[in-house]
């Protein structure tokens, strides 16, 4: 039986008010969908500058149904918006580069989970290198906790600001961190990832039009994708040294899901069975990370709409190497679901609260 993680002395039944800044994007809508089923949360504020004054049901009709609690209209983003009472936590779903000053202006008593990349990189200079502008809240960056829940929940429970991990990094880090920590693999790592189109956000972009992506597949950000330094930072902490990985993302014609195929060099006399055994031992009591039996490959269908990460391990035909296949839903475990999981840790609620949904199939 899997453990239920409660890491706080706070009363689980205490209802908390939350705000979602940037609620009109895909991650904001997914947060609303999940939080409407959360017994300890009320959604007090929704913001979206371009959609201010609209009901969320006008933007996302699936959130319009009568059996759902009424939601307030979208408002413009402004720090004063959440300065009043009733807001205990803010989910920030704004685009990269627009989050720092907003979060810096929030009252200090509010907890924050940021779903952008603005607080993921610990070094502000590294952020400036990859995102093209100086970090506007470098002092605040120092207190940010990188929120890969299964790995650092002990830090998350006491955090005020959590930087929610990126979707690609989540799919790669969950299988690789235990292997690096236990020296099961060497540092020669290749990560080949495929993502559905929602990973690019909801704003209109010609390359993401249906006629541009249907029936095709393309690599992008080759050798310079912004998630590469995030992956290397996370894996480097596990390895205890700086390391570099080969990471190539691809866009495939489906709405959601990520499949990462990871090629690793085994350390010493370790085998693919040792890789699988290490992952099984690490995640045996986890709610959302599942290791498949030998010879079974995961598919994105298994995780669609869920907060799960499913991992398969295979021996490569090249001696001394193994192949790992990891799948997640980029909008749930790769974004909003992991954000809710982190919120549950921060408030001392069972981590699976509002996240026990089954996969949608077909």
C-alpha positions in Angstrom: 0.0 0.0 0.0 1.4 3.4 -1.0 2.1 6.0 1.7 0.1 9.2 2.1 2.6 12.0 2.6 1.5 14.6 5.2 4.5 16.8 6.1 2.9 19.6 8.1 1.2 20.3 11.4 -1.5 22.3 9.8 -5.1 21.1 9.9 -5.9 19.4 6.6 -9.6 20.5 6.8 -8.7 24.2 6.9 -10.0 25.7 3.7 -7.6 28.0 1.8 -8.3 30.7 -0.8 -6.2 30.8 -3.9 -5.7 33.1 -6.8 -4.7 32.1 -10.4 -2.8 34.8 -12.2 -2.9 34.1 -15.9 -6.0 31.9 -15.7 -6.8 32.1 -19.4 -3.9 29.9 -20.6 -3.9 26.2 -20.8 -2.1 25.7 -17.4 -4.6 28.1 -15.8 -7.6 26.3 -17.2 -6.1 22.9 -16.0 -5.6 24.3 -12.6 -9.2 25.4 -12.4 -10.3 21.9 -13.6 -8.3 20.2 -10.8 -9.0 22.7 -8.0 -12.8 22.5 -8.6 -12.5 19.0 -7.2 -10.3 20.0 -4.2 -12.1 19.9 -0.9 -9.9 22.3 0.9 -9.6 25.1 -1.7 -11.7 27.9 -2.9 -10.8 29.9 -6.1 -11.1 33.5 -5.1 -9.4 35.4 -7.9 -8.8 34.7 -11.6 -6.8 37.1 -13.7 -6.1 37.4 -17.4 -5.4 40.8 -18.9 -6.4 40.1 -22.4 -9.6 38.5 -21.2 -10.5 40.8 -18.3 -14.2 41.1 -17.7 -15.1 37.7 -19.2 -16.4 34.6 -17.5 -13.9 31.7 -17.7 -16.8 29.7 -19.3 -16.7 32.1 -22.3 -13.0 31.1 -22.9 -13.3 27.5 -21.9 -16.8 26.2 -22.3 -16.0 22.9 -20.5 -15.8 25.0 -17.3 -19.3 26.4 -17.8 -21.5 23.5 -16.5 -24.1 24.2 -13.9 -22.9 21.6 -11.4 -19.7 23.5 -10.9 -19.3 26.3 -8.3 -19.6 29.8 -9.7 -16.3 31.4 -10.6 -15.6 35.1 -10.6 -14.9 37.0 -13.8 -11.3 37.4 -15.0 -9.6 40.5 -13.8 -6.5 42.4 -14.8 -3.2 41.4 -13.2 -2.2 43.8 -10.4 -0.4 43.1 -7.1 -3.1 45.0 -5.2 -5.6 42.5 -6.5 -4.4 39.9 -4.0 -3.4 42.3 -1.2 -6.7 41.7 0.7 -7.7 38.9 3.0 -8.8 35.5 1.8 -5.8 34.6 -0.4 -3.4 32.1 1.1 -1.6 31.0 -2.1 -1.1 32.4 -5.6 -0.6 30.2 -8.7 1.3 32.3 -11.3 0.7 31.1 -14.9 2.1 34.1 -16.7 4.6 33.8 -19.6 8.3 33.6 -18.9 9.8 37.0 -18.2 6.6 38.6 -16.9 6.4 36.8 -13.6 9.3 38.2 -11.6 8.0 41.7 -10.8 4.4 40.4 -10.2 5.5 38.0 -7.6 7.9 40.5 -6.0 4.9 42.8 -5.5 2.8 40.2 -3.7 2.3 40.4 0.1 4.9 38.4 2.0 2.3 36.3 3.8 1.1 34.7 0.6 2.6 31.4 -0.7 3.4 31.3 -4.4 3.8 28.5 -6.9 5.2 29.9 -10.2 4.5 27.8 -13.3 6.8 29.8 -15.5 10.6 29.4 -15.9 11.4 32.6 -14.0 12.5 31.1 -10.8 13.7 27.7 -11.9 17.4 28.5 -12.5 19.3 29.2 -9.3 21.9 31.4 -11.0 20.4 34.8 -12.2 23.3 35.0 -14.7 22.3 31.7 -16.2 18.7 32.9 -16.4 19.9 36.0 -18.3 22.0 33.9 -20.7 19.1 31.7 -21.7 16.1 34.1 -21.5 17.8 37.2 -22.9 17.2 39.7 -20.1 18.4 40.3 -16.5 16.4 38.7 -13.7 14.2 41.4 -12.0 13.9 39.7 -8.7 17.3 38.1 -8.0 16.9 38.4 -4.2 13.6 36.6 -4.3 15.2 33.9 -6.5 17.4 32.9 -3.5 14.4 31.6 -1.5 12.8 29.8 -4.4 12.6 26.0 -4.1 12.6 23.9 -7.2 9.4 21.9 -6.8 10.0 18.4 -8.1 7.7 17.0 -5.5 8.9 13.4 -5.1 12.5 14.5 -4.7 12.4 17.6 -2.5 9.1 17.5 -0.6 10.9 18.2 2.6 12.0 21.6 1.3 8.6 22.3 -0.4 6.6 22.0 2.8 8.4 25.0 4.4 8.7 27.1 1.2 7.0 30.4 0.5 8.0 30.4 -3.2 8.0 27.2 -5.3 9.3 27.2 -8.8 7.2 24.5 -10.6 9.5 22.4 -12.8 9.2 22.4 -16.6 7.4 19.6 -18.4 10.4 18.2 -20.3 12.6 18.4 -17.2 10.0 16.5 -15.1 9.8 13.7 -17.6 13.6 13.3 -17.6 14.5 14.1 -13.9 12.2 11.6 -12.3 13.8 8.6 -13.8 17.4 9.9 -13.9 17.8 11.5 -10.4 17.7 8.1 -8.5 20.1 6.6 -11.0 22.7 9.4 -10.6 22.3 9.5 -6.8 23.0 5.8 -6.6 25.8 5.8 -9.3 23.9 3.3 -11.4 24.7 5.2 -14.6 27.5 7.4 -15.8 27.0 11.0 -17.0 26.8 10.2 -20.7 23.0 11.0 -21.1 20.9 11.6 -24.3 17.3 12.8 -23.8 15.1 12.6 -26.9 11.6 14.1 -26.0 8.3 14.4 -27.9 5.6 16.8 -26.8 2.0 17.6 -27.7 1.3 21.1 -29.0 -0.2 22.5 -25.7 3.4 22.7 -24.5 3.8 25.8 -26.7 1.0 27.6 -24.9 -2.3 29.0 -26.2 -1.3 32.1 -28.0 -1.7 32.0 -31.8 1.5 31.0 -33.6 1.7 29.9 -37.2 3.9 26.8 -36.6 1.3 25.5 -34.2 -1.7 25.8 -36.6 -3.5 22.5 -37.3 -2.5 22.5 -41.0 1.2 23.1 -40.0 1.5 20.2 -37.6 -1.1 17.6 -38.7 0.5 14.6 -40.2 4.1 15.7 -39.4 6.7 15.8 -36.7 9.6 18.3 -36.2 12.5 18.8 -33.9 13.1 22.3 -32.5 15.4 24.1 -30.2 18.1 21.7 -31.2 21.2 22.0 -29.0 19.8 25.2 -27.4 16.4 24.6 -25.9 15.8 26.6 -22.7 14.9 23.5 -20.7 18.5 22.2 -21.2 20.0 24.2 -18.3 17.1 23.4 -16.1 17.7 19.7 -16.8 21.4 20.0 -16.2 21.0 21.9 -13.0 18.6 19.3 -11.6 20.7 16.3 -12.7 23.9 18.0 -11.5 22.5 18.3 -8.0 21.8 14.6 -8.0 25.2 13.7 -9.4 27.1 16.1 -7.1 28.9 17.8 -10.0 28.2 19.8 -13.0 27.2 17.8 -16.1 26.0 18.3 -19.6 23.4 16.3 -21.4 22.3 16.0 -25.0 18.6 17.1 -25.2 16.4 17.4 -28.3 12.7 18.1 -28.1 10.2 17.4 -30.9 6.7 18.6 -31.6 4.2 15.9 -32.5 0.6 16.3 -33.8 -1.4 15.6 -30.6 -2.8 18.0 -28.0 -1.1 16.9 -24.8 1.5 14.4 -23.5 5.3 14.0 -23.4 7.3 10.9 -24.2 11.0 11.0 -23.4 13.3 8.3 -24.6 16.5 8.5 -22.5 19.8 6.7 -23.5 22.2 6.1 -20.6 25.6 4.4 -20.1 25.6 2.0 -17.2 28.2 2.4 -14.5 30.4 -0.5 -13.6 28.7 -3.9 -13.8 25.2 -2.5 -13.5 22.5 -3.8 -15.9 19.1 -2.6 -17.1 17.6 -4.8 -14.3 19.6 -2.7 -11.8 18.2 0.4 -13.3 14.7 -0.9 -12.9 15.3 -2.1 -9.4 16.7 1.2 -8.3 13.7 3.1 -9.7 11.3 0.6 -8.1 13.0 1.0 -4.7 13.0 4.8 -5.0 9.3 5.1 -6.0 7.7 2.1 -4.3 5.7 4.3 -1.9 4.9 7.1 -4.3 1.4 7.9 -5.5 2.3 9.2 -9.0 5.5 7.5 -10.3 5.1 4.0 -11.7 7.8 1.6 -12.9 6.6 -1.0 -15.5 7.7 -4.6 -15.6 10.6 -5.7 -17.8 9.8 -5.6 -21.5 6.8 -3.2 -21.2 6.9 0.2 -22.7 4.7 3.1 -21.5 2.5 5.2 -23.8 1.1 8.7 -23.4 -2.4 7.2 -23.4 -1.6 5.8 -20.0 -1.1 9.3 -18.4 -3.5 11.5 -20.4 -5.3 13.8 -18.0 -3.4 12.4 -14.9 -0.7 13.4 -12.6 1.2 10.2 -13.2 4.7 9.5 -14.6 5.1 6.0 -16.0 8.6 4.6 -16.7 9.8 1.6 -18.6 13.4 0.3 -18.7 15.1 -1.7 -21.5 18.6 -3.2 -22.1 20.1 -1.7 -25.2 21.6 -4.1 -27.8 24.8 -2.2 -27.2 26.5 -3.7 -24.2 26.8 -1.4 -21.2 23.8 0.8 -22.2 20.2 1.0 -21.3 17.1 2.8 -22.7 14.5 4.5 -20.4 11.1 5.6 -21.7 9.2 8.1 -19.5 5.7 9.5 -20.1 3.7 12.3 -18.5 0.9 14.6 -19.4 2.6 17.9 -20.0 -0.3 19.9 -18.6 -0.8 17.9 -15.4 2.4 16.2 -14.0 4.3 18.6 -16.3 2.5 21.7 -15.0 -0.8 22.2 -13.1 -1.0 18.8 -11.5 2.4 19.0 -10.0 1.6 22.5 -8.9 -1.4 21.2 -7.0 0.7 18.4 -5.6 3.2 21.0 -4.3 0.3 23.1 -2.8 -0.9 20.0 -1.0 2.6 19.5 0.5 2.8 23.2 1.5 -0.5 23.1 3.4 0.0 19.6 4.9 -2.8 17.9 2.9 -2.5 14.4 1.4 -0.6 14.8 -1.8 -3.2 12.9 -3.8 -6.0 15.3 -2.9 -7.9 16.3 -6.1 -5.3 14.4 -8.2 -6.6 10.8 -8.2 -8.1 11.0 -11.7 -7.8 8.0 -14.1 -6.4 8.4 -17.6 -8.7 9.4 -20.4 -8.8 6.8 -23.1 -9.3 6.7 -26.0 
